[in-house]
Amino acid sequence: MKYKKYFRKTSLKQDNIGEQFLKEIASKKPHNFLEIGVFHGVTARNVCELLHSIHQDDFKYIGLDLFGESTENSGEIIPNTMFNNPIKKIYFKYILRQDPYSLIAVTSLLKKFKDNIHLIQGNSNSLLQKIDMSKIDYVFLDGGHAYETVKSDLNYSSPVLDNNGTILCDDYNLSYAPGVKKAIDEFIEINKVKSEILFDRFVKIEKN
Ligand SMILES: C[S@@+](CC[C@H](N)C(=O)[O-])C[C@H]1O[C@@H](n2cnc3c(N)ncnc32)[C@H](O)[C@@H]1O
C-alpha cells in the first residue's frame, strides 16, 4: 500500500519508509492501534486506510499528541511545523484556515473514520496511564524524544506485549536525541523482551 503525504508533514517522509512501515503493520493486522505522537496526522490517516482495507469498520485508532507548543513541552523536540512550500502555507492559512498541527486539523483529516478514531490532546507522561491498554495490540511510539518520556511511554505501553502485541519505536539511533536509544535499550534489557531493528530506524519490541 502506498504511504500518502496528504499535503502535510510527516516523519516517515524518506523514500519508501512509509511503505515499509505500512507493510510491517499489515503483517500484524492489529485491531486496536495506538500512535503516541500524531503530529499532522499523516501516519494516522495511512494507518486508518490500511486497517480499514483489512478489517473494514472493525478497528480502532487512538492518537495522542500535545498538538501545540507550550511550556509543558519546551524540553521536547517538536518537529518544525512551518512549511517551506509557499503553496502549502497559503492552502492552510487562507483556504483551510487551519494549523495542520492541531486537534481540529487532524480530526478533519481523519473525518472519514470518525467512528473508529479517538484523538487525545495532552502529554503522554500524564495521559498514557489513563488509557486502557488491555485491548491495544499495536503501539507506534513516536512522541517525545526525551529519555524520561520514552522510558515512561514504554513502561505504560508494556501491557500490550502481554496481548501478543507489538511496540514499534521510531527514531532509534537519532544522533540529536540519544535518550531514545538509551530508554529503549534499558527497557529491552530489564523486561527481557524480543527486539529487532527495522530499516535502520525503528525498533520492533515483542514478548519473548
Ligand atoms: C516526530 S512527531 C510524530 C510524527 C508522526 N508520528 C508521523 O508519523 O508523522 C512527534 C510528535 O510527538 C509529540 N510529542 C512530543 N512530546 C510529547 C508528549 N510528551 N506527549 C504527547 N506528544 C508529544 C509532538 O507534539 C509531535 O507532534
The ligand as an SDF file (V2000), in Angstrom:
LIG
                    3D

 27 29  0  0  0  0  0  0  0  0999 V2000
    8.0060   13.0340   15.2170 C   0  0  0  0  0  0  0  0  0  0  0  0
    6.4580   13.7450   15.5670 S   0  0  0  0  0  0  0  0  0  0  0  0
    5.3180   12.4720   15.2020 C   0  0  0  0  0  0  0  0  0  0  0  0
    5.2230   12.1670   13.7370 C   0  0  0  0  0  0  0  0  0  0  0  0
    4.0910   11.2620   13.3620 C   0  0  0  0  0  0  0  0  0  0  0  0
    4.0940   10.0300   14.1260 N   0  0  0  0  0  0  0  0  0  0  0  0
    4.2040   10.9230   11.8930 C   0  0  0  0  0  0  0  0  0  0  0  0
    4.4410    9.7570   11.5490 O   0  0  0  0  0  0  0  0  0  0  0  0
    4.0700   11.8350   11.0830 O   0  0  0  0  0  0  0  0  0  0  0  0
    6.4580   13.7790   17.3060 C   0  0  0  0  0  0  0  0  0  0  0  0
    5.1690   14.2820   17.9130 C   0  0  0  0  0  0  0  0  0  0  0  0
    5.2030   13.9690   19.3050 O   0  0  0  0  0  0  0  0  0  0  0  0
    4.5380   14.9810   20.0010 C   0  0  0  0  0  0  0  0  0  0  0  0
    5.0050   14.9660   21.3940 N   0  0  0  0  0  0  0  0  0  0  0  0
    6.2100   15.3580   21.8920 C   0  0  0  0  0  0  0  0  0  0  0  0
    6.2660   15.1660   23.2160 N   0  0  0  0  0  0  0  0  0  0  0  0
    5.0590   14.6260   23.5810 C   0  0  0  0  0  0  0  0  0  0  0  0
    4.4970   14.2160   24.8150 C   0  0  0  0  0  0  0  0  0  0  0  0
    5.2000   14.2740   25.9550 N   0  0  0  0  0  0  0  0  0  0  0  0
    3.2160   13.7500   24.8190 N   0  0  0  0  0  0  0  0  0  0  0  0
    2.4990   13.6640   23.6670 C   0  0  0  0  0  0  0  0  0  0  0  0
    3.0020   14.0290   22.4570 N   0  0  0  0  0  0  0  0  0  0  0  0
    4.2520   14.5000   22.4100 C   0  0  0  0  0  0  0  0  0  0  0  0
    4.8860   16.2750   19.2620 C   0  0  0  0  0  0  0  0  0  0  0  0
    3.8890   17.2280   19.5020 O   0  0  0  0  0  0  0  0  0  0  0  0
    4.9750   15.8070   17.8030 C   0  0  0  0  0  0  0  0  0  0  0  0
    3.7790   16.0700   17.1350 O   0  0  0  0  0  0  0  0  0  0  0  0
  1  2  1  0
  2  3  1  0
  2 10  1  0
  3  4  1  0
  4  5  1  0
  5  6  1  0
  5  7  1  0
  7  8  2  0
  7  9  1  0
 10 11  1  0
 11 12  1  0
 11 26  1  0
 12 13  1  0
 13 14  1  0
 13 24  1  0
 14 15  1  0
 14 23  1  0
 15 16  2  0
 16 17  1  0
 17 18  1  0
 17 23  2  0
 18 19  1  0
 18 20  2  0
 20 21  1  0
 21 22  2  0
 22 23  1  0
 24 25  1  0
 24 26  1  0
 26 27  1  0
M  CHG  2   2   1   9  -1
M  END
$$$$
